Structure formats: C-alpha cells, structure tokens
Amino acid sequence: MKTSHFIGALLVLASAAGCEREAAPTAPHMAANTATGNADGRIAFAVSSKIFVMGEDGSGVTQLTPPAIWIDDDPVWSPDGTRIAFRSTRDGPYYDIWLMNADGSGVTRLTDSRPFNTSSSPAWSAGAAWCGDRIAFHSNRGMGNDIYVSNADGTGVTQLTNAPGSDITPTWAPACDRLAFVTNRDGNYEIYVMNPDGTGVTRLTTNTAVDQDPAWSPDGSRIAFASRRDGNSEIYVMSADGTGETRLTNDPGRDGTPAWSPDGSRIVFTSDRAGRDDIYVMDSDGSNVSRLTDGSTGGSYPAWFAPAPPPPP
C-alpha cells in the first residue's frame, strides 16, 4: 500500500543500506498486443518493484522499467500523458524521484538526496504528484519529512511545510488550487489540505486510526482515501471539505491506494483480498468490484491517467 509503505519505511529507513537485496522478480506475462499511442484510459502500476502500464480493463500489460535489484514504484502520470514520475532506489538504497517517457525511455533523475544527510544517512524523497509544470513530493532533507514543490525538471525546489511530525504523500486537486497530504503532526496520521504555497493548512479527518492515501475526484468535489478505523484498511470517500465520510469497501483484506477514473465513475485500488496485492476496480459507490491484474503476478500503486482539466478562468 502506498502511504502504509511510506509510514513503515520511516521506521526502517536507517537500516536500509545494510539490508540484503532480493533477487530480481519474474515479470508478468505480457499481452500479445501492447502498443499504444495514447495514454487515455491507461493505468500505470507497480509489480514486484517495477513499473508497468495496462488498459483500463487490465489488457495490454506492458513493462516499462527493467528487471533489476533496485525498486521502482509509485508511478504518477504527467498531465499530458507523455511522461511518468516514479520513486526509485536505482542509484542507492534510498528513494529519489525519477522521470521517464510513457514508453519507459528517457529515464532522468528529478531529486537527488545525496547532498543531504539525516542522522548521518542520505535523505530520501518520494510521493510525487504532478500538476502542470510542477511536481509536489515529500522529503526528509530537512529536520523531518516535509512537503516540497519543484518544477518538472527538478529546479526551483520550494519547501511548503515545516511542522513537527511527518508530512507525506501530497496530491494536487484537479484545479491545482489545493494539495491534500497525510501528516501525524497532531498525533496519528490524518488527511489535511493546504494552498499551493503551504498556507491555509486544514485538517479533514479526525480519527484514532490511520487515514491515508488521499485521491481527488476529477471534479475536485470528493477525496477517496484509505483508513484503518474499522479494524483493517478499507477505502472511504468524503467531500473535499472532510464531511460525508462513506465507507466503500468491506473486506477482510487490506484495501488502499485509490485512484479515480477520468470520468469519476470508477475507482481503482490495491487489495490483498485474494492473498497478495492486486489491482481492483469498482464503481465510485463501492459496487461492481472486479480484479484487473492476474493474481499470480500481483500489482499495486495504480495511477489512472486522466487528461488535465482546462486551466481555471
């Protein structure tokens, strides 16, 4: 799961450099026809720490990043669908954000944690969110995890948050006028929103359990998220002001990392309800759940490409 992985990583990151790496996993079976000239309807996702794309019906699975011992995951589309940002450990044991073309070519580095140190260990950056020519992300390059924003080429890095606790996984509202993020600044992890310049911080969820993985609906009126408030991680939805929280999934497995379809009628998410992480899709009211990825290979971190909305008047 996206944020739950990040939260767990905060506890073990200092020992990551000394951990033994796993052997390169076996890639999923590829569909016979994987060519696509248009990102519309495509879903990027991760399998065994590599980035793939597929059609919205689960067909045409295509591997974008190569089999290797490093980790590539948490993909996010550029607004025009031509590029994908993702986090990777390909240049060391700590995460940074990288960019590539939508076909997997032209891989370039966006953030470089090597100049920064936290407790004598390299800093890390992750949780990219794209809006126009800006990318928001979180990094512990300062005193702790905070939200930053940069140009799409990695220049012009600006720190947005600087509060006690850990601020992670920012996500832009469709109009680029707000950022939702997860923070434990008031105790446990909850969902907050703020203006693009870091002002106007407002808490949306109040619960003793972890609330995480916020995802804006295409019209900006709702936010889907994952919460453990009912015992295990389930998908919920609320209005953009935090009201009207409604539970969408109800399964003994862990459900998380929701992402909306371009028209807002469906939500794709990660679940281990069949024994391992796979990508599922459901209607936005929680009905008609179906599995998109083959349970023998799995999948997580889904990102559904939606064309960028027109700029505000």
N, C-alpha and C positions, 0 to 999 in steps of 0.2 A: 504494500500500500504506500501511497506517496508520502503523506505527511508522517504517518506512523513510522515509515522507514527513516525519515529525517530525524524524528524525535529519538528513535533508537540509536541513530548514528551519533547524535550528540553525546551519548553516554560511552560510546566505544571508540570514537574517532582517534583519541590519543594513542590507542594501541594498534591502529590500522596498519601502520608501516611495518609492524612485525608479524602481521598475520600471514599465514601461508595462503597463496592464491589457489583458487580452484582451477582444474583443467578446463579448457575451452569446451563449452557445451555443444551438443548436436543441434543444428539449426532445424526449424520446422520444415515440413515438406512444402515445396514451392508449387504454386498453381502453374498450369501449362502456359497460360497467357497472363503475364504480369505487366505488360506495357500499359502505360497511362500517360496522356499528355495533359491531363487536367487534374488538379488536386481536389476539386469539388467532390464531397462525399467520401473522401479518403479518411482513414483513421490511422494515425501513427501510434505505435505502441512498442513496448519492450518485451522481449522473450530472452530469458537466461542472460540478461545484461547486454543485449544487442538491440538495435533499433530496426523495426520493420514497419511496413505500411500494408494496408489491405482496403478493399472496398467496404462500404457500409454494411454489406451483407456477409462479410467475412471472407469473400472470394479474393483472388488475385494477391495472395500474400507474397510480399517481396522484401528480402533482407537488404537493408541499407548500409549497416556498419559491419565490418568483417569479423569472423570468429577470432577471438583473441583472449588473453588472460585478463585484460582490463575490463572495466564496467562502463557501458553506455546505456543510459536510460533516461526517463523523464522528458520525452520529446515535447516540443511545442511548435506549432506552425507559425510562419511569418504571415502577416495579414494578406499578402497576395498569393500565398501557397507555393512560392518558389524556393523557400528555404525552411530549414528546421533547426531550432536551437535545442540542445540537449546537454545533460551533465555527463562528465566522463572522468575516469581516473587514468586515461591513456598516457599521461605524462608524469605519473607518480601515484602514490597511494591516496592522495587527497583530491576531492572533486573540484573541477572547474567547469565552466560553461563553454561549449564549443558550438560552432555553426557549420552547417553543410547545406548543399543544394538538395532539393527534394528527391533527387535520384541517388543521393549518397555521395556525390562527388564534391570536390572543393572544400574539404574539411579545414576549418580555420579556428583558432582559439579566440574566445571573447574575453574571458577573465584569466588573470594569471595570479594565483595565490602565492607563488613562490617568493615574491618580495616581502610578504607579510608573515609574521610569526605570532602564534598564540601559545603561551606556555612552552616556548622553545620548539614548537612544532609548526609546520606550514599551516596557514589558514586555508579555508575552503569556501567555495561558492556554489550555489545550486538554486533550484526553484525558478528557472527563467520564465518570464511572462512577457509576451510581445504585444506592443501596441504602436502602430505606425512605425516610426523610425526609432522607437525607444524600447529598451528591454529592462524590466524590473527583475531583481533577483535578491536573494539573501546571502549574506556572507559574514563570517566571524573574523574578518580582517581587523576589526576594531577591538573593543573590550568584550564583545559577545556577538551573537547573531543579530544583525540588523538588516533592514530593507534598503537597498540601493537601486538607483536607476542609471542607465547609461545609454549612449547612442548605440545603434545596431552594429556599429563596428567596434564597440568596446571603449570608445573615447568618451570624455565628458562624464565620468562617474561621479554621481552625487549621492550622499547619504541622506535618507529620508527619515529614519527612526534612530533614536538614541535613548532608549529607556531600559531600566533594569529588566532582566529576563531575556527571553529568546524570541525574536520576531522572525518568522519564516514564511515561506511559500506564498509570495504575493501573487495576485491575479487581477488583471485590469477589468474594469467594467467595459462593456462594448463601446461606449462613447469616450473612453479614455479619461473620464472625469473623476473616477474614484479607483482606489485599489483596495481589495479585500486581502486580508492576511491573517495568519494564525500567530498567536502570542500567548506566553504564560506570564506576562508582566503582572497580572493580578492573581496569580496562584497556579491554576491549571490552564491547559491550552484551550483558548476560546477564539472565536472569529471576530475580527474587528474590520472597520473600513476607515479610510483616510483619503484626503485630497491628494492629487498627484505630486504636490510639493511637500507632503508629510504633515500638513496641518489638518485640523478637524478630525482627530482620531476619535472614533466612536465604537463602543463595544456593542456587538449584535447578539451574541449568545451568552447565556449565564447558566452554567450547569456544573455540577461537581465532577462530571466525566469529561473526557477529551472530546472536543469538537474540532474538526479539521477538514482539509481538502475542499475549500470553498471553490465554487464554479458558477460564474454568472450565466444566466439565461441570455439568449441572443438579443432580447429586447431590454435587458438590464433590469427587469422588474423583479426577478427572483434569483435566489442563490441556492444551489444544491450543495450539500456538504455531507460528510460522514461524522457519525457520533457514536460513542460507546455508552450513552446514557441509559440504554435499556439492556446492558449486560455485555453485548458484543457489538462490533462495528456494523452499523446499518446506514443506509442512505436516507437523508431527510431533504426537505426543501422548505425554504422560508421566503417571505417577501424581502426585498432589498433593504428594508429598514429593520429587519430582525423579527417582525411579527409573523403570526400564522405558521409556526413550525409544524410540519406534517411529515410523518414517517412514510417512506415509500417502500422499503424492503423489510422483510421479516423472515429471516433465515438463520439457522444456527451457525452458518459460515460467516466469515468476515467479508463485508462489502465496503468498498471505498473508492476513492479517486474518480468521482463522477465527472462527466463532460457532456455537454448538450449537443444535440444535432443542430445543424444550421437553421432549421425552421423552428426549433424549440419544442418539437413534438415528442422527442425521444431523448433518453439519457443512456450513455454508455458508461460502464463501470467495471471495476475489478472485483472478483469474488473468488473465494476458495471453497465454495459450497459443494463442489464436486471432488474435493480432495487436494486441489492445488490451484494456484492463481490462474484464472482465465478471464477473458473479456466477455462481458454480457451486455445486452441492450434491453431496455424496457421503455414502455410509453412513459411520458412525463408524470403520469399519475401513479406509476408503480406497477401497472398491469402489463400483460403480454411479455414476460421475461423470456429471453432466448439467449443461447450461448453462441458467440461468434467465433471463438478460437477453438482449435482442436484440443481436447483435454489432455492428450498425450504430450503436447508441447507447452501449453500454458500461454500466459500473456498478462501484462499489467501496464499501468501508466497510459491509458488510452487518451488520445488527443484528436478530436474530430475537427477536421478543417471546415471553417466557415468563412466565406468571403467577408472582408472588412466592411462594416457599415459605412454609409456616407458620412463625411465629417459633419459635426454639428453646425447649424446656421450661425 
